[in-house]
C-alpha cells in the first residue's frame, strides 16, 4: 500500500483550533444561522488599513474539501482525543461540492477607516451548517489581523514621511520609494513574509521581500508591484579585507554603473572614515561619475544620530544646495540610507532630527525589517471575531459578550452594517441602513469569489485623503513642539 500523503497544511478542516471540532453540537436546538463579525477593538492609533481577505479566500476557500481531507482530519482529531463531526463534513462535500456554505462580506480592501468598526461579516447560507461560521474563525481572523496590522504600520510610516517631505522637500513624488521592506529574514515564516510583504506594497513599491511581490501578483492581480536595487552587504565588503575596503566599494560602483540606485553598506569597519576618506576623497569622482544615485548606508548605531551625521559628513565632502523651504539637499548622485533599528518610534526621531539640523527629508531612503513585519501581534490593534446574532427557529436575536472585568471586550450586537454619514463611519444595525448605504460588500458565497480586487485599485483606495486625526498621534514635529511650548 502506498504511504498516505498528508495535506501539507492545505486541509481547511485542520486549519483551526482543536477545540473548534467540539462545537457543532453545543448551539441551542433549532439554530439555523450564526452571524459573526471582525473588528479592531483598539490600538495605538485611531485608524487602520484593511487588507488580506482576498488572499485568504483564494488560498483556502476556493479549494473544495475532499473525502481525503475528512479522513485525514478524523485521524488527527482522534489523536487529539477530540470529537469529530464526520457527518457534517460529509454533508458539505455531498451537498455543496466541498465548498463552505457561507457568505462573507467586507469593506473594500485598501480602505483606511477608524478602529472599532465592522470590517468583515460572515454568516452560513445553509441552515444545516450553522456551525461553519465560527469554525473558520481561527484561520479567517489570522488572515485579517496580520496583513492589516502590517499594512497599517506601513501606512502610518507613509503619513509620517509624506508630511516630512511636504515640509522640507520640493520632491514629494518620491514618497512611494522611500521605505523598503527589509523584513523577510526576520519573520516567522515565508507565508508571513508574503502576506506582510504584500501589505507593505500597498503603501510603498520598494521591497526586498520577493514573497510579498509574488503574493500581490497571485492574490491581487498586481502588475510590477515592487522594485529594488543592487545593494552590497557586509560579506561582500569584508571578503575584500579591511585594507581593501575602498576596492570593495569601487567594485560595487563599477559593476552597477548607471543603475538608478546603488546601495553601499558602509560601516563594516569605520563609518565616519568610510564617508570622509573613501567616498569623500578616494571614490569621490567615481560617485560623481557613476550615472547612479549612490546610497551610503550605515547598519548600526542610534538611527537618528547615525543617519544625520552620515548626511552631514556627505555634505562636507560633496556640498549641498538649499531648497526653497530652507533645507539642505545633497547632489542628486549621492544620498544616505538607513536600514537598521527602524520602527515607527525611531522614524519619528529620525525625521525630527533631520528637521532640527536643517536637512531635507529627500536626502534619505529607509529599510524597515522586524519593525515592519514582526513587531506586532493580534493585540497590537486588538483584532477579534465575535458572534453577534443567531437565528433560532427562523427568528434572529442579538447575542453578545459583556464581561464585567473588562468593558473593552464588550462585543457588538445584531446583524451589522457599515455606513458613512456626514463624512463619519458608523457601524449600525443592518436593518437601519438605507438601500445602497451599506459599505460591506459580499465578497464570497458558497465557493464563489464575488469581487476580485486588483492591486492597483487597492493602492488607489489607500491613498484617498483621510482626516489627519486618523494618524495625528504618530507625529509631532520639533517646530510644532516649539510652537506648543513643549520640550523634546
N, C-alpha and C positions, 0 to 999 in steps of 0.2 A: 504493500500500500504506500502510495506517495505521501511524504510528510505534509502535514497541514500548513497552508500558507496563512500567516497571520495578517491582520488588517493594515499594518503599517500606519496605525493611528487614523485611518480613514473610516472607521466604523462609528457612525453617529450615535449608535446605541451605547457605546462605551465612552463617548465624549461628554461625560457628565460626572457629577459627584456620585459616589457609590450609593449613598442613601436615597438618591432620587428613584432608584428602582423599587423602593418600598412604598411609593406614594400613590400608585394608581387606584388603590382601594381604600384610601383614607379620606376621600372627599365625601360630603353628605350624599345620601341616597337622592337620586333624581338630578344630580349635577349634569348639566348639558354643555356648558361653556365656562371657561375661565379666561378672564382678560387681565393681562399684566402690562406694565409699562416700565421703561428705563429712564432714569434721570440722573443728573448730578445734584446731590443734596448740598454741596458746599465746596469750598476751595479757597485758595489764597487770592484769587482774582474773581471779579464779578461775572465773567463770561467764559465761554469755551467754543472751540471749533469742533463740529461734529463730522466724523469720518470713520469709515471702516465697515459699515453694514454690508455694502455690496460685495466686498471681498469675502466676507463670511458666507453670504448666500451662494456665491459662485463656487466657493471651495467645498462647502458642506451640504447645502440644501438642494442643489441641482443634480446630485448623485443619488439615485434611488437606493433604499435599503434592500438588502437581498436576504434570502434564506441563509446563506453562509454567514452573513452578519449576525443574524438571530442566533444561529448555532454557536458561533464564537462567543457572543455576549452571554448566552446561557452558561457556557462553561466558565467564563470569567466570574460571573456573579455567584455561581455556586462555590467557586474557590474563595470568594469573599464572604461566603456564608450570608448572603443577602437574597431575598426572594426575587424572582424574575417573572415578568408579565409576558410570557411567550404568546399567549392567545391574543393579547393586544397588538404585539408587533406583527404577528402573522396576519391580523386583520388589516393593518396598514399596507402590507405587501400585497395582499389579495384584493383589497377593495380600493386602494389608492396607488397601485403600481409602485409601492415602496416610497412614495413621497409623503412628507409630513403634511397632514391636513390642517394647516394653519395659515392665517393671514398675518403678515407683518406690514405695518405702516410706519412711516418715519418722516421726520423733517428732511428736506433735501440735503444731501451731503455737501460739505463746504460751508454750510450756514454757520455764522457766528451769532450766538444768542446768549442771553443771561443764563446762569445756572438756575437750578430748581424748577426747570420746565420739562415737560414730557418731550423726549427725543424719539422714542420708539414705543410702539404699542403692538402687542401680539395677542391673538385670540384663536382658538381652534375653530375650524369650519365644520367639522363633523362631530355631532354631539356624543358619539360613541368614544371619541378620543380626547375628551376634555383634559386629560392628564398631560397631554403633549405640550401644552403652553408652558408649564413650569419645568417640564423635563429638560428642555434645552436651555434653561436659564444659565447654567454654568458656561457653556460654550458661547452663547449669544452675548452675555454680559462681558465676558473677557474680550470678545471680538470688537466690542464698542469701547470699553474703558481704556484699553491700552493705546490704540491709534489716536483716539480723541484726545487723550492726555498728552501724547507726544505732539500731535498737531497743534494743540493749544499752547504748549510750551514754545514751539517754533513760531507760532503766530504772535505770541507776546514779545518774543525776541524781535520779530519783524517790526512791530509797532515802535519798540524802543529805538531800533536802528533807523527806521523811517524818520522819526521825529528828530533824531540827532543829525541825519543828513539834511533835513529841511532847515535846521538852524545853522549848520556850519558848512554846508557844501553847496556848490552850484550844479551838482550832478546827482539828483535823487533817483535818476533812472537806473543806477547801478544796484538798486536795493535787492533784487532777486538773486544777485551774485555774491552778496556779502557774506552770508553764513553757510558754511559747508557742513554736511553730515559726516562726522568722523567716528560714528558710534558703533559700527558693525562689530568690531572685536570686543566691545565692552558689554554686549547684551547677552542674554541667557541662551539664545537660540537663533538659528537662521530665520525662523518664522517671525521672531520678534524684530530682527533686523529688517525683514521685508515689510512688515506692517508699519513699524515705526518709521522706516525709511520712506515709504510712500506718503505717510502723513506729513513728513517734513517737506517733501517735494510739492505739496500744495502751496507752500509759502516761499520756498527758495528753490532754484534749479541746480544749485551746486551740491554734489554728493560724492562721497567715496563708498557709499553703501550700494553696491550693484544690485543686491537683493531688493532694495526699495524701488529701483527703476524697473526691475522685472515685474514686481507686484503691481506697480502703477499701470504697466502695459497689459498684464494678464487680466487684472480685475477691472480696470477702468479705461481700457482702450486708449491709453496715453500714447502720444507720438513724441518721441525725443523728450522724455520727462526730466532728464538730468544730464549734467555735464560735469567734467572735472578737468584736471590739468596735470602735466608732469610735476612730480614732487619728490625730491630726494628724502631719504631718511637717514637715521644715524648709521645704519650698517653701510650705506653707500658712501658715507663720508669717512667713517672711522676705518673702513677697509683700506683706504689710502695711507693711513697713519697720520699722527698729529703733525709731523714735519711736512706732510704734503697736503694739508687741508686746502690750501689755495688751489692745488691741482684738481681736487675733488669738485670744488665749486666751479672752476674754469671748465671742467669737462661737462658739468651739468648745463652751463650756459651754451657751450658749443653744440652739444648733442641736440638741444631743443631750441636752437636759434630760430627766431621768427614765430614760435608758438605764442599765442596771445598772452598767456600767463605761465610762468615757471616759478615753482616754489622751492626755496633753498632753506632746509633746516640748518640753523646757523649757530647753535650753542652746544655742539658736541664737546667743545673744549672751553672756549672763552668768547662769549657773545660780544662783549664790548670790543675785544681785539678783532674779531671777525668783521664787525661793522666798520670799525675805524681803519684797520690796516688792510684787510683782504678785499672787501667790497669797496671801501672808500679810497684805496690807493692802488693796490696791485691789480684789481679787476675792474677799476672804475671805467676804463674805456670799453671793456668787454660788456659791462652792464649797459652803458650808454648806447653802444652799437649793436645790442643783442636783437633788436627788432621785436622784443618782447617787453612785458612788464615783469620785472624780477621781484618776487615777494620774498623778503628776508624774514625767516620765521624762527623766533625763539620757541623753545619747547619746555621751559621750566621757569620757576620763579613766580613771584606775585604777578598775575596777568596785567593788572592796570599799570603797575610800575614798569614792568619789563617792556611792554609794547610801547608805552610813551617814551621811555628812554631810547628804545631802538629807533623810533621815528626821529627823535632829536639828534641822535647820532648820524642818521642818514641825511638829515637836513644840513648838518655841519659839513658833510662831505659833498653832497650833491646840490645843495641850495634848495630854495623854495620860492614860491610866489605867495602873495596874499590875495585871497579871493575877495569878491565884493561884500562878503559878510564878515570880513576881518580875520579869517582863519588861514593858517599856513598850509600850503599844499605842495607836496613833493613833485618833481618832474614825472611825467607820465610813465617813464621807463622803470621806475622803482617805487615800491610800496613795502609795507610790513604786513605780516600775517601772524595771528595768534591762534594756536590750536591746542593749548593745554590749560586745564583747570577752568573751563568755561561753564558757567551756569547763568541763570537769569540774574542772580545777585552779582556775580563777577562782571557780567556785561554792563550792569548799571555803573559799577565802579570804573570800568574801562572808559565808557563814553563820558562820564563825569570828569575823569582825569584828563582826557583829551581836550575837552572843552575848557577846563581850568587852565591848561597850558597853551591855549590858543591854537590847537591843532585840529584841522578839519577831519571829520569822520570819514571822508572819502580816502584817507591815507591808509586805511587798514581793511583787511579781509580776515575772516574768522573761521575756525573749525571747531565744532562742538561735538563731543563724544558722549560719555556717560551722562553728562548733564542734560543731554537731549533725549536719549533713548532709554536710559536706565534709572535715573534718579527719580523714579515715580512709582507709585503703586495704586491700587484701586482707591485707597483713601485720599490720595492727592486731591481728587475732585469728588470724593465720596460718591462714586457711582454705585447704583443699586437697581435691581429689578424687583418689583413688588406686584403681587396680585391686588387689583383694585375693584374688581367686580366679578360676580359669579352668577350664572344663570341656573336656577334650580326649578325644575318643573315648568320651564318656559317663562320664568319670571326673573328679571335681572334685579340684583340687590347689591348695594355697596359693601365692600369688605375693606378692612384697613388694619394697620397696627398703630398703637398709640402707647408706647411704653412710658410709664411714669418716671423711670430712671433716666430717660434720655429723650427729650422732646424733639431733638434734631432728627431722630429716626422716625418721627411720625410720617405715615405714608398718605398718599393721595387716595381719593375715593371716587368710584364710579368709572364709567367709560369716558375717556378723556379726549379733548381736542386742544390743539394749539392754534391760537389766533393772534393777529397783530392789529390792535386798535389804537388809533391816535399815536402811532409810532412805537407802541409798547407791546411786547409779547405778553400774552396771558395764557395760562393753562386753565381751561374751563371744562365743564361737563359737556359731553358730546352733544347732548340734546339742546344745549344753549348756543351752539354755533350756528350762524346763519348759513344758508346754502352757498357753497363755494368758499366759505371763510376758513375752513379747517386747513391748516398748513401741513398736517400729517398726510402724506401720500401713500396709497397702497403700493408696496414695493414687491411683495412676494405673496403668492397664493397657490397652495396645493401643487407645489413643484414647478411653478412658472415664475420667472422673473418679469415683473410688470414694468419696471423702469430700469433702463440701462444707462447710468450716468457716465458721461465722458469726462475724462480728467480735466480737460481744458475748461469745461463748464464749472467744475468744482473749484478750480483755481479762480475763475472769474467771480464766482459767488463769494468766495472767501475774501476777495478784495473789495467788496462793496463797502461803502462808508458806514461806520457804526459810531454811536456816541462815544466820546472819549472816556466816559465813565466805565466803559467795558474793560479798559486796560490802564486807566489812570494810576492805580496803586503800583504799577510796575516801575514808574519812572518819575523822579523829581530832579530837575537839573540843578547844577550848582547856582546858576543865575537865578532860578526860581527860589532856591533856598535863601539867597541873599535878600531878594525882594520880600520874602516872607519872614525875614528876621530869624532864620533857622541856621544852625551851625552844622557843618559837615562832621 
